[in-house]
Amino acid sequence: MNYPTSNNSDDCQPTNYNVLIVDDDPVNRQVLVNCMSLENYAITQVNTGKEALTLIQKGFKPDLILLDAIMPGMTGYEVTQKIRTSWQADELPIILLSDQNPVEDWEVGLGVGANDFLTKPISKNELLVRINTHINLCQLRVETRRISREKELLKQENADFKILLDTSTEHGDTVAEQLHNRAKEVVYESERRLAQFLEAVPVGVKVLDTSGKLYFMNQKAKEIFGKGVDPHTTIEDLSETYKIYIAGTNILYPSERLPIVRALKGETATADDLEIHHQDKIIPIEVWATPIYDEQGHIIYGINALQDITVRKQAEKLLEDYSRTLEKEVRDRTQKLSQALEHLKATQNQLIESEKMAALGSLVAGVAHEINTPIGTAILTASFLENETQSFLKACKKEILKRSDFNQYLESATESSQLILRNLRRAGELVQSFKQVAIDQTNLEKRSILLKDYLEDALLSLRPQLKQAQHTLIVEGDETLTLDSYPGALSQVATNLVMNSIFHAYPPDQHGQLRFEVMRFQDRAVIEYTDDGCGIPSENLGKIFEPFFTTARSKGGSGLGLHIVYNLVTQTLQGTLRCESEIGAGTKFIIDLPIVIQDES
């Protein structure tokens, strides 16, 4: 039977339906509200599944729920299960929303009683179509039940009046005919209203009765299928008659898998792997189906809603093509960036090696300057002793040597020998210290050192630069603190910090005081290095350890000095490094090191 149709569907247009949005993310909720802002919906929002359940338990019944699948505390799947203990899918539709799209999530969502599943980001048009479809399906079931109840009541009234008329003799036939006509009018009016409602739905609607015969199709469904109700079509012939194929193939869709057929078995089913094949085009469709029950709980119809998803499929294909193109571009770009990074690392390593060689050159210059004094003194004293010896020998040969001259020579020789020996020993000690520092800087070997003494030795090579700039360098603190670490790395750290102060902290002709203080805190060694220079601007303080950052590039600064310091402290020495500074108040570097460093393995 076909329902009568009408062009006037204003009375059936959904208005003021209440949609409940459940999402812990306020941004997501606002996006959904914006999508529905121009539609005539009353919107209620809550943050959690527990709030939604409390609201429903207090008597609030929305027409549809948009429910985030993944929420802290209680997931959308759990909320759906709890709601389904009170409201069935055909009474309160639920659309789950998720930013994931595996088939397993769909199966879990539909398995716990959700009517539909959407993947974020959600198209506005698709969201509105899904909301309207499920609300309209729900209203359709309500309307169908109402008509079913009216029919049952009319049947009962007809039976009652028939009994009454059978006992009446006068005007019985006339009254019966009037009652029969009135019943037909009531049924016709109900069916007309239902037809108006179905025609107003923005998706295709198809109804199948329990005998497997198509009972109704609205105009939208006829447009999609290219034909109307065929009264001779059976369940087995549905796919062949209406050219329903498995998406992407020329294989007819199995009739037993059709959502509307499954609805007759009591299932609520969804599918988007169907295509309608016309001679000139193929229409991909998405279908939602559900059973309709009578008052006794018996299935009387299977109803499905369907929509043309050609635009969506084209967008998905475009997105898939774009994703493949983007993946290739990302791979190519990543390869280029990797090559650039390798080149940058190689360049950085070369610059770091250059810095190391420059530090070694500075060490050599310092060695030359420091050794020059004791060696020069020794040479001068030896020269004096040689002259005295020559004079002594001449006096001996001429036999004019006096005892006082002899004693004076012995006294001068003794003093000169002691002075020469003292200065040569000092030179030897300096050479040994510089040699150890040079070895440490070129070969990172772990050994135990007295921290304060080692810093003093390591910084000896900087005396020429400090003397030229007229800066004072002090090393103070715990003289007994022993460090089991990599002294070469520590030497380079101390040298770079001092050179950074000499180079950056003071304007020309300003004399400064540089200070290292060594302290022990439990199993940690703390070295505080301070200068009383110009300080570092706050906007630069977070950048000073970055490679190639320098404010003195025009003076030849490479920007690697403090970067090397940071890497040596945090990686080689396994410690931490931080800097405190204020403009005009100097700069402090705090180095926190383990007293016993762990092996690299």
Secondary structure, DSSP 4 states (H G I P E B T S, - for coil): -PPP--S--GGGS--SEEEEEE-S-HHHHHHHHHHTTTS-EEEEEESSHHHHHHHHHTT---SEEEEESS-SSS-HHHHHHHHTTTS-TTTS-EEEEES---HHHHHHHHHTT-SEEEESSPPHHHHHHHHHHHHHHHHHHHHHHHHHHHHHHHHHHHHHHHHHHHT--SSHHHHHHHHHHHHHHHHHHHHHHHHHHHHHSSSEEEEEETTS-EEEE-HHHHHHHTS---TT--GGGHHHHTTEEETTSSSBPPGGGSHHHHHTTT--EEEEEEEEE-SS-EEEEEEEEEEEE-TTS-EEEEEEEEEE-HHHHHHHHHHHHHHHHHHHHHHHHHHHHHHHHHHHHHHHHHHHHHHHHHHHHHHHHHHHHHHHHHHHHHHHHHHHHHHHHHHHHHHHHTT---HHHHHHHHHHHHHHHHHHHHHHHHHHHHHHHHHHHHHHHHS---EEEEHHHHHHHHTGGGHHHHHHHT-EEEEEE-TT-EEEE-HHHHHHHHHHHHHHIIIII--TT---EEEEEEEEETTEEEEEEEE-SS---HHHHTTTTSTT--S-GGGT--S-HHHHHHHIIIIIS--EEEEEE-TTS-EEEEEEEESBPPP--
